[in-house]
Amino acid sequence: MVISFKSALKLIGVVIVCFCATFVCTFFLNFYLDILPLREKVAEQMLPLYEAQLATAQMCCSITGSVLALIAVIMIIFYVKLYIDEHNSELGTLKALGYSASRLALSFLLFGLSSFIGCALGYGLGHAMMPSIYEWLTIDGLMVEIHYHVSLLFAIVVLPTVLFSAIAYFCAYLQLKKPALTILKGERKQRKIKGNNNCKPNNRSFLTEIALKTVTSNKLLTFFVMFSAFCFSAMVQMGISMEQLVDGTMGWMILAIGLVLAITSIFMALTSLIKNVSKSIAMMKTFGYSLTNCVVAIFTGFVPFTILGFAIGTAYQYGLLSLMINIIFKNVGEVPDYKFDVNAMLITLAAFILTYATVTAIYIAKINKISVKQVMLEN
């Protein structure tokens, strides 16, 4: 089985997430490794700043690296499952012809190898940006030279590639261990419905039922929608605050990373969502429901999760900046105290509403083009 170029393009989300994680970790970890042996050369009055720089590098790498690595793993599992669901007839036929699950799963190593592209690009750009980052992190009286660390290359490029490839392989293997007939039919486990003689009549409207069903049957996509709002809220507010508090370069860099992650996540989630609900939309149009009804039914259920993601992102960036500036850098005299920036939150909220309204309008146009004929031809 050969995975097509078109299918491989869907892995752009994994590439971008791995790129962002590796980019941030590269210059922070490299700086940490370069500055760690220089403690004896630091003037006594500059020791608080030195310790704060070490703590910042550790914290940023641990938080950013772990969170984005988890997101990348979830994306890989999501794409493997999506590919198997979309190509169940081909995979089931190959399984019936005698191909083993382990042999078929080997092709899915490509899904894990996509992380190599992102990690390699992030590592390269991180090294390219290192002179500017070192200048921003400089300590008066201390010359920090940039060194190349082979261990760092292994830790943030080679190791993630091996790990994500193994995850993709085993995820596909578990999916393809099923009997060939089950894979061909694309059967899903049905939920057991317990009998209840005291069932109350359901007074919810049909559109409300569709909205609830859309969310409950697309839990992973709901997570990506919330993650997108979280990234937008946290990183944009943090970028604006960092630009005002410390340095414009770092602030703009954080803001750009947040926007890239947010836009990638929301486009990935909504593209899969529209594909999953295309049959429902076509049937609603057949029964006379307007485009407005379809949009309300498909998107309304995700609004609370979007608001929740934005709120969590706001709290996260406030907590992280408060920890860094008010606690880690509290003994560094030139760093001002940090308080919650209401203006940054309002600017971010306005940009968030405008951006997501634009993205939603793009997908509303796609919904408007869905027809029963198109759905039947695709199937």
SULJO-V91681 format. One record per backbone hydrogen bond with DSSP energy under -1.0 kcal/mol. CO is the residue of the C=O (numbers start at 0). NH is the residue of the N-H. E is the energy in kcal/mol with one decimal. If there is no record, write none. Layout:
# SULJO-V91681
co	nh	e
CO	NH	E
CO	NH	E
This chain:
# SULJO-V91681
co	nh	e
3	7	-2.0
4	8	-1.7
7	10	-1.7
8	11	-1.6
10	14	-2.0
11	15	-2.5
12	16	-2.2
13	17	-2.5
14	18	-2.3
15	19	-2.5
16	20	-2.3
17	21	-2.5
18	22	-2.6
19	23	-1.9
20	24	-2.2
21	25	-2.4
22	26	-1.2
23	27	-1.6
24	28	-2.5
25	29	-2.1
26	30	-1.9
27	31	-2.3
28	32	-2.6
29	33	-2.0
30	34	-2.3
31	35	-1.7
34	37	-1.5
37	40	-1.4
38	41	-1.5
42	45	-1.4
43	46	-1.2
45	49	-2.2
46	50	-2.9
47	51	-2.1
48	52	-2.4
49	53	-2.0
50	54	-2.3
51	55	-2.4
52	56	-2.3
53	57	-2.2
54	58	-2.7
55	59	-2.8
56	60	-1.9
57	61	-2.4
58	62	-2.6
59	63	-2.4
60	64	-2.1
61	65	-1.7
62	66	-2.3
63	67	-2.3
64	68	-2.0
65	69	-2.0
66	70	-2.1
67	71	-2.4
68	72	-2.2
69	73	-2.3
70	74	-2.4
71	75	-2.4
72	76	-2.4
73	77	-2.4
74	78	-2.9
75	79	-2.5
76	80	-2.3
77	81	-2.5
78	82	-2.5
79	83	-2.2
80	84	-2.4
81	85	-2.1
82	86	-1.6
86	90	-2.6
87	91	-2.6
88	92	-2.0
89	93	-2.3
90	94	-2.2
91	95	-2.2
92	96	-1.7
93	98	-2.3
94	97	-1.2
99	103	-2.2
100	104	-2.3
103	106	-1.1
104	107	-1.3
105	108	-1.7
106	109	-1.2
108	112	-2.6
109	113	-1.2
111	114	-1.5
112	115	-1.2
113	117	-1.5
114	118	-3.0
115	119	-2.9
116	120	-2.4
117	121	-2.5
118	122	-2.5
119	123	-2.3
120	124	-2.7
121	125	-2.3
122	126	-1.9
123	127	-1.9
124	128	-2.2
128	132	-2.1
129	133	-3.2
130	134	-1.7
131	135	-1.7
132	136	-2.2
138	141	-2.2
148	152	-1.5
149	153	-2.1
150	154	-2.3
151	155	-2.2
152	156	-1.3
152	157	-1.5
153	158	-3.0
156	160	-1.3
157	161	-2.2
158	162	-2.6
159	163	-3.0
160	164	-2.0
161	165	-2.1
162	166	-2.2
163	167	-2.4
164	168	-2.4
165	169	-2.6
166	170	-2.4
167	171	-2.2
168	172	-2.7
169	173	-2.2
170	174	-1.6
171	175	-2.4
178	182	-2.0
179	183	-2.5
180	184	-2.1
181	185	-1.1
181	186	-1.6
204	208	-2.1
205	209	-2.3
206	210	-2.3
207	211	-2.5
208	212	-2.6
209	213	-2.5
210	214	-1.5
211	215	-2.6
212	216	-2.0
214	217	-1.1
217	221	-2.1
218	222	-1.9
219	223	-1.8
220	224	-2.1
221	225	-2.2
222	226	-2.7
223	227	-2.3
224	228	-2.0
225	229	-2.3
226	230	-2.7
227	231	-2.4
228	232	-2.5
229	233	-3.0
230	234	-2.2
231	235	-1.6
232	236	-1.7
233	237	-2.2
234	238	-2.4
235	239	-2.3
236	240	-2.4
237	241	-2.8
238	242	-2.0
239	243	-1.4
240	244	-2.4
241	245	-2.7
241	246	-1.0
246	250	-1.8
247	251	-2.6
248	252	-1.9
249	253	-2.4
250	254	-2.3
251	255	-2.4
252	256	-2.2
253	257	-2.3
254	258	-2.2
255	259	-2.4
256	260	-2.5
257	261	-2.5
258	262	-2.8
259	263	-2.2
260	264	-2.3
261	265	-2.4
262	266	-2.2
263	267	-2.2
264	268	-2.5
265	269	-2.6
266	270	-2.2
267	271	-1.8
268	272	-2.3
269	273	-2.6
270	274	-1.6
271	275	-2.2
272	276	-2.2
276	280	-2.5
277	281	-2.5
278	282	-2.4
279	283	-2.3
280	284	-2.3
281	285	-2.0
282	286	-1.9
283	288	-2.6
284	287	-1.4
289	293	-2.0
290	294	-2.5
291	295	-2.6
292	296	-2.3
293	297	-2.1
294	298	-2.7
295	299	-1.7
298	301	-1.5
299	302	-1.3
301	305	-2.0
302	306	-2.4
303	307	-2.3
304	308	-2.4
305	309	-2.1
306	310	-2.4
307	311	-2.7
308	312	-2.3
309	313	-2.0
310	314	-2.3
311	315	-2.6
312	316	-2.4
313	317	-1.8
314	318	-2.5
315	319	-2.7
316	320	-2.4
317	321	-2.3
318	322	-2.1
319	323	-2.4
320	324	-2.9
321	325	-1.7
322	327	-2.5
323	328	-1.7
328	331	-1.4
331	334	-1.2
340	344	-1.7
341	345	-2.5
342	346	-2.5
343	347	-2.4
344	348	-2.6
345	349	-2.3
346	350	-2.4
347	351	-2.7
348	352	-2.5
349	353	-2.2
350	354	-2.7
351	355	-2.6
352	356	-2.0
353	357	-1.8
354	358	-2.2
355	359	-2.4
356	360	-2.1
357	361	-1.6
358	362	-1.7
359	363	-2.1
360	364	-1.8
361	365	-1.2
362	366	-2.3
363	367	-2.2
366	369	-1.2
370	374	-2.1
371	375	-2.4
372	376	-2.4
373	377	-2.0
374	378	-1.5
